[in-house]
């Protein structure tokens, strides 16, 4: 279920980039906050993720191709974003 949701989100992002490439080209940045601001300016809906810490842990535990260090880094980044933007997560 969560993998399907992630796929739909990624597909939406790529579709949006292709549909609005001229507008988005000016907003590409490495800063998540700047990316979030750009998306919120383009689309009135608030970005929302329907998963919790436990879901992240379960997905990372099942991931066979990443090292323990890579999984820990991904976990740290996601949890940091969840703490910084709690209104975006269930």
Beta strands, then each sheet from edge to edge (+ up, - down):
end
